[in-house]
Amino acid sequence: MSAGFEQNAEFLALAAREARDETRRLLARLEIVIAGLAAKDPAAGLDLRRSAVEFLASAGDGVARRGDAFLSVVGRPQSERASEIEPMIVEMLESEAGGMHVDAVFEMLTEMGFEITKGNLSVKLHRMLKAGRLISTARGFYALSTMERARRQAG
């Protein structure tokens, strides 16, 4: 009988981890949408951000508090977020078929609270290019490679 309880506990722990990971992915995408809206209409972007933070706070997200400038995932300390820059870049470029200029990527990352210099971002983009995750469509413009797009659609 104890094996069944242990298996249930493992399953519940795995399900909770998967739910947290999916929540983080969805919040990252929401942050991209908010940043895009804010670039076109700052008032609407701010209003949507406030609504999202209020929703998270009312839903019991302990990190999101009323009045926070960022969503809970975005508001984590920089030390916890350094490993999230590459996935965030991939998320941004996934919705841009023609690619994005390095300046636009930099601007969106800084709006989301990432602390990175343009030089470090250029190095990171170049490494992603060499790894086959990105392609360069023109000088300073980057897009997802077909291999990366296929990998993301499959997974």
Residue pairs with C-beta under 8 A, 6 or more apart in sequence:
23 73
24 73
25 91
27 71
27 72
27 73
27 74
28 73
28 74
28 84
28 87
28 88
28 91
29 91
30 52
30 71
31 70
31 71
31 73
31 74
31 112
32 88
32 91
32 92
32 95
32 108
32 112
33 48
34 45
34 48
34 49
34 52
34 71
35 45
35 108
35 111
35 112
36 108
37 44
37 45
37 48
38 44
38 45
38 46
38 49
38 111
39 45
39 107
39 108
49 69
49 70
49 71
52 71
53 64
53 65
53 66
53 67
53 68
53 70
53 71
53 72
54 66
56 64
56 71
56 72
57 64
57 65
57 66
61 72
63 72
63 75
63 76
64 71
64 72
64 75
68 75
69 75
69 113
70 112
70 113
74 81
74 112
74 113
75 113
78 113
78 114
78 115
81 113
81 114
84 114
85 109
85 114
85 116
85 124
86 124
86 128
86 133
88 109
88 112
88 114
89 105
89 109
89 124
89 125
89 128
90 133
90 144
90 148
90 152
92 100
92 105
92 108
93 99
93 100
93 105
93 134
93 142
93 143
93 144
94 144
94 149
94 152
96 143
97 143
98 137
98 141
98 143
99 135
99 137
99 138
99 141
99 142
99 143
100 141
100 142
100 143
101 140
101 141
102 118
102 121
102 122
102 125
102 140
102 141
102 142
103 118
103 140
105 121
105 125
105 142
106 116
106 118
106 121
109 116
109 121
110 116
116 124
125 134
125 142
128 134
128 142
129 135
129 136
129 142
132 145
132 147
132 148
133 144
133 145
133 147
133 148
134 142
134 143
134 144
134 145
134 148
135 142
135 143
135 144
135 145
136 142
137 143
144 152
